[in-house]
Amino acid sequence: MKPTVFIHTNHKQMLGALVSRFSLKKNAHNPDAFDVKFIEVRDFPCMAEHEGKRYRRDGEMRPWVNEDLQSFTPLRFAPPQLMGYQGRAVVMDPDIFALADVQELLDRDMDGKAIMCRPKSGRKGRKGAWASSVMLLDCAKLRHWQFEENFEEMFEPDVRRDYMDWVSLKLEDPATIGVLENEWNDFDNLTADTKLLHNTKRKTQPWKTGLRIDYRPADTFQLFPPRHWLRRARRALFGDYKFAGTYAQHPDPAQEAFFFGLVKECLDAGEISEAQLQDEISAGHLREDAFDLVHAARAA
């Protein structure tokens, strides 16, 4: 089996996944040396079966919602099983775009580690959380990753598999994790050194500007700032997304231009069609002025 890059996604982020796949192949010196495959929420019945059931996250039980913007995140742990626990794989979010050859990552000396990724930034990083949004995996060393079984465990209070501990890799032996340079998962930071650009701040994803927010902001259990308590009150009264506001413009115009430049290239190469873009706009997954930004990219 070829080394494979897995992009995990759902229908709300499929446009990002398509553009991401294009960027990976575009920047590869030998595009045929690796496969790029999508892992989609709709293909895993266990996720649909748990709709509305309560799972453990940050120590509390909350309902599982497949329509959430990031319902795909548990699928980060499916690639070893999909690879038959053989070979190398990279798994990444659908809002990550290549500026370098991902083969460099697939060929990386892992020094005996099972996983390579970067630490989380900020407070979560200081508490030992890893950014599992881009991982290089030695699949043979990850036979304990049994996706359906592990997913089910989040819904069993006596097992206590907490979602945040799972996606932060706190359930892994630290000795099996190696460190990747930040450039392989660059959080909203586009420089000459960036290899994989991650538009990780959901509120400012460049293709969502002006749309209604359709994700649940993270809570904390601190008394301050009080906005977290206000979020909880709003959700209790009106549901997860009502009055949650709209997506904001990305603070870096270069990242917006970069994304829509890739969309332009996808259109020119026939990787996506104008009809697909219009469908994404109609579904509320793509900003309404997307065609104007594509045309601006063509004129640049």
N, C-alpha and C positions, 0 to 999 in steps of 0.2 A: 504494500500500500504506500502511495506517495505521502510525503509529509503534507500536512493539510492545515490550512488556516480556516477555523470555524468562526463565523460571525453569527452570534445568537441574537434573535430579534423577534418582534411580533409585527402585526399588520400596521401598527401606528408608526413604526420606525423602519419600515421596509425600504423607503426611499433612501434613507441613510445607509442601509445595508448594501443597496445596489451601487451607490456611489462609492462606498468603501471598497467593495469588491473590485470595481473599476480601477481605483487608485492603487490597489495592491498589484494588479497585473500590469498597469501602466509603468510602474516604477521598478519592475523586475527585469533584470538582465536576461533571465531565462524564464519566461512566464509559464512554460510547460513543466518546470521542475517541481511545482507544488500545485495542489488543488485548493480551491476556495469553495467552501460549502456553507450553506445557511442552516442554522438550527432554529426552527420556528416553534413557538408556543403551540400552534394549532396541531402540530404533529405529535404531541405528547398528551395522550388521553388523561393521564393522571392529573394534569394541571386543570383541565376542564372539569374533571370529577370533583375537584376540591373547591370549585367556585363558591364563595360565600362562607366556607368553613373557616374556623379561626386557627391561626398559626402563631407561633411565638416569634416576636420581633422586639429587640431591645427590652426583653424581660416581660413584655405584656402580650396578651393574646388579641389579635385583630383579624378581621375577615380578609381572606384571599380574594383578590379581584383581578381576573385575567385581562380586563380592559385597561388596567393601569398602564401608563406609558412604559414602565420598566418591569413588566411582569416576566420578561425573559431572563432576568438576572440569575435565577437558579440554574439555568441551562449552561452556565459556565462550567458546570461540573459533569456534563454529559460527554465531552470529547473522548476521554480514555475508553469508555465503553463503546462508543461509536467506532473507534479505531481498533477494537478487539484487543485492547491493552497491549498494543504494539506501536513502535515508532514514535516520531515526534509530531507534536501538534502545537499550534498557537490558537488560543481562543481570545476573541476580542468583542467589545461592544459595537453596535452598529453606528455609533457617532464618532468613530475613529477613522482617520484618513491618512494614507501613507504618503510620505515624501521621500522614502528610502526603500531599498530592496529588502523585503521581509525575509528573503532567503538568508541574509546575514544572521537573522535571529534563529531561523530553523537550523542553521549549521553551527550555532553557538556551542562552545565547550561548556557543558553544564556542571562540570566538576563533581559529578556523582549526585547532583541534586535532582529531586523529582519535579520541582516547580521553580521557575524564575519569574519574578515580577518586581515592581517597585513598591516601596512603602507608601501608605496613604500620607497625605500632607496634613499639616495642622494638628489639632488636638487628637484626632483619631490615630494619626501616625505615631504620636508620642505615646499612645496607649497600646501600641503594638499591632495596629491594623495594617494589613497589606492591601494593595490595590489589585484586586483580582480581575479588573476590567480588561487587562492584557496579561496573559500568562503564556509562557513557554512551558510545555509539558513533556516529560518523559513518560509516556503512557504506561509502559510496563511497570513502573514504580507506583502506579496509582490504582491498583486493583481494588482498594477499599472505596473508591468512588463508584458507588452503585446508585445511579441517579434517582430512579423511581423510589427505591427504598429510603434514600436520604431525604428526598422531598417529603415523603410521607411522615418522616420523623418530626418535622416541624409542627405537625398537627396533633402530636401526641404529648400532652403535658408531662407525662411521667418520663419520657425520653429526654425532653428539654433540649432539642436541637434548635438553638436560636438562630434565626435568619442572619442577623448581623455578625454573629460569631462565625457562621458558615462562610459568608461571602468575604469576610475579613481574614480568612484562613487561620483563625485562632483555634480551630479544631485540628490543625495539622501539626506534626512534629516540627518545631522551628528549625531543627537541624536539616530538614529536607528542602528548605526554601533558600534559593539564592537570589541575589539582588541584581535587578536590571537597572541600567542607567535611566534617569528620568526621561531622556529623549525618546525612549521607546514607549512612553505613555505620557506625553506632554500635556498637562492639564491646562487647556485654554491658553497655551503659550506657544506662539509661532515664531521661531527664530531660524537662523541658518543651520542650527544643529538639530532641529526637530526631525525625528524619523517617523513617528506616528503622532499625529495631532489628535487630541481627545477633547471634543467639545463637551466637557464633563458637567458644566454648570447647566442644568436642564433649563433654567429660566431664560438663558440667553443663547440657546441653540439657534444658529443663524437662519435655518429654514423654517423656524416656528414663530418668528417675530409677529406680534399682534394677535396671535391665536389665543383662544381660551386655554388656560392651564388645565392639563389633564393628568397631572401626577400629584401624589400626596407628599407635600414637603416633610422633611425629616423632623421628628420631635426630639427634644432633649428632656431630661428630667430635672433640669436646674430651675430654680425659682425665677432667675433672670436670664435672658430677657423675657418679658412677659408675653411677647408675640407667640411663643409656643403654647401658652395657655389659651390665647385667643384663637389659635388654629384649632385646638381641641374643641373649644366651645362652638366654633363655626361648623366643624364637621358634625358634632353631635346634633346641632339644630337643622343643618341644611344638607348634610352629606359631604362626601370627600372633596368635591370640586366646585360646588356652587359658591360664588363670591370669592373664588381663589385668585381672581385677577387674570392678567394676560401675560404671555411671553414678552420679554423685553428685548431690545436690540442688543446685539453683542457689542461689548465695549471696544473691540478691536476691529475696525473696518477691514483690515487685511484678511482676517479670518472669514468674514462674510464673503469677501471677494474671492477668496480661495475656494470656498465651498461651491459658489455658483459658477466659478470657472470650471470646476470638475463636472458640474451638471451640464454645462455647455459641451464639454468634451464627450460626455456620455451620450448626449443627443447626437452630436456629429458622428460618433462611432456606431450609432444604432443600438447602444446598450439599453437605453430607455427611449420612450417616445413622448412626443408632446401630449398625446392622449393620456398616457400614464401620469404625466405631471398634472394635467387637468383633473384627472380622477383623484389624485392626492389632495389637490386644492378643494375639490368638492367634498371630500371626506373630512376636511378639517385637519389634515396632517401636514400641509404645506402652506406657507404664507401666500396671501392673495396676490402679492406683487411679484411672484417668483419669475414670471416670464419677463418682466421689466429688468430684473437683475441678470437673467440669462442674456438678454439682448445687450445690456451694458457690458457684460463680460466679453461678448463677441466683438464689441466696438473697441475694447481696451487694447 
